[in-house]
Amino acid sequence: MGYATTAIQESFVSVRSRYTSLMRHRDEYCRVFALEDTRIVCVLQSPGVALGPWHKPSSALVLLRWMARKPTRTGSRARDYLVLEYMDTIVDSKGERCFARVWHSVTHAAFPPQYGYERQVLLHSGDVLRESLVGRPVVCRRLMFLDVHSIKSALPKFLFAHLVQRQVRDEYACHLDRLLWDYMSPHDADDVGDAILALGGEDDADVHMLECTTKYVATECDLCAKGFHLLRLKYSCLDCDKSVCRRCSRGFMQGTLRNRTIADMKASRVCFRCCIEKRAGDHAGASRAA
């Protein structure tokens, strides 16, 4: 956690163009940022392109990126991140022109944690290039990776995330907050204090997600959100195919074992949500018959 400041013996324009071209080369992007793999899930905003008649074109590049890092310790799982990547030229509070490339973790229902990876969080991490006076090199301030979920500290994780958010946001807080606010889903508008934002509601038709071909294996119950382990086994609901635990499901009801094999009977149950819906339907049918 912290800052790392260095001087770059290049012009401001050349540094900015190199960052922009880096986005189009996946292998070079992985090499520079020490990643195992990366994918651009979707492009939310391109420089100079209007999203609609209500939108004013800007120089910002906003995209949703998935990236994975190799484990640094033996026996640990690989980590993946789903981040909102933001690149734009901004003017800070001192009136100096800067170029910011920022990562900020988000959540999206169309891209859940991938199989074989452990989902981690990055908060306001990236590079800020400040253009100095004429004849002097460009000063680059790098914000170190803020991997909140894997930091071993005596502080609680929610308190550490809050401190990080306060300390790192000073340079471009107003610009990034305005950008994140524009892409927040309506149900997150009242809870601005969350460090991780949720993108794309069910009615958001402007964001077109690419099809995910990676196999997804559920690691927690879809009803109680508790993780599966040796004492909390995973079952598949016979009616809706949700992954549920034993406490959120029950044995088979009448009419649900038709065309089911013995293997399905051993590994599947019926979740409480389907039980309630079926009971309500039976009650409504009985009321009409009466």
BELQUI-V255676 format. One record per helix or strand of 2 or more residues. SS is the DSSP state (H for helix, E for strand). FROM is the first residue (numbers start at 1). LEN is the number of residues. Records with the same first field share a line. If there is no record, write none. Layout:
SS = FROM-LEN  FROM-LEN
//
This chain:
E = 3-6  37-9  61-9  78-14  97-11  117-3  125-6  138-6  197-3  235-3  243-2  249-2  268-4
H = 12-11  26-7  148-3  157-15  173-10  186-3  262-6  272-18
//
